[in-house]
Amino acid sequence: MNEYKKYLVLKSALESIFGKAAWYALKESNHVPTWRKYGIKTLQIIKLAIEATVEIADEEWRQEINNLISDGIASLKTDQEIDEIISTLAGTLIQISFHQIGLMPNCRGSAKPSVLKKGLWRLNLFRSVVYLQTQSQKEQLFLSNQRKEIGFDAQLGLQDKYRKSKTELSFSEWCKNEDNPRKAEAESVPPNGNVPPV
């Protein structure tokens, strides 16, 4: 396989985390230390992100996550092939994902195959996961999604009109309000980012 296309999804994910430097370092690389460096840094950043982002969790859960990440890093330090590094990273991230959901399934030694049935995969035996959004976070998500749809300049134009309207509504509510004549305007802004004149 062409080295450029090999592991393309992983390389793209690492670029999202580390920027273009990671992409150029890995795009056609067979250099094991480089892959090891980015594998270890990925787990280290995940650990920092969990510590900074997960605000409410029991200490046992936090310790389990820390152990998984520490074990993954220890394995990466001894892996001698790129495939081994990617395997360690994938296995560690699968375990982290399930612990984020609730717990890691343990079907080892089971003669029965796992069944893809919703009721059998409720993993809240030990704890439950709740994702909450403050109003500020909802507004930030709306701004992010809108910016992708209509462009930065068009959004600035709408925000300026929103401020001039002196409405008590939030910006997202103002844009979504069915009675707001500018709703259609917000939805019809062309991709080039030019806001139609009022």
Stockholm file with secondary structure:
# STOCKHOLM 1.0

chainA/1-198         MNEYKKYLVLKSALESIFGKAAWYALKESNHVPTWRKYGIKTLQIIKLAIEATVEIADEEWRQEINNLISDGIASLKTDQEIDEIISTLAGTLIQISFHQIGLMPNCRGSAKPSVLKKGLWRLNLFRSVVYLQTQSQKEQLFLSNQRKEIGFDAQLGLQDKYRKSKTELSFSEWCKNEDNPRKAEAESVPPNGNVPPV
#=GR chainA/1-198 SS CCTTTTTHHHHHHHHHHHCHHHHHHHTTCCCHHHHHHHHHHHHHHHHHHHHHHCCSCCHHHHHHHHHHHHHHHHHHHHCCSHHHHHHHHHHHHHHHHHHHHTCCCCCTTCSSCCCCCGGGGCCCSSCCCCCCCCHHHHHHHHHHHHHHHHCHHHHHHHHHHHHHHTCSSCHHHHHHCTTCTHHHHHHSCCTTCCCCCC
#=GC SS_cons         CCTTTTTHHHHHHHHHHHCHHHHHHHTTCCCHHHHHHHHHHHHHHHHHHHHHHCCSCCHHHHHHHHHHHHHHHHHHHHCCSHHHHHHHHHHHHHHHHHHHHTCCCCCTTCSSCCCCCGGGGCCCSSCCCCCCCCHHHHHHHHHHHHHHHHCHHHHHHHHHHHHHHTCSSCHHHHHHCTTCTHHHHHHSCCTTCCCCCC
//
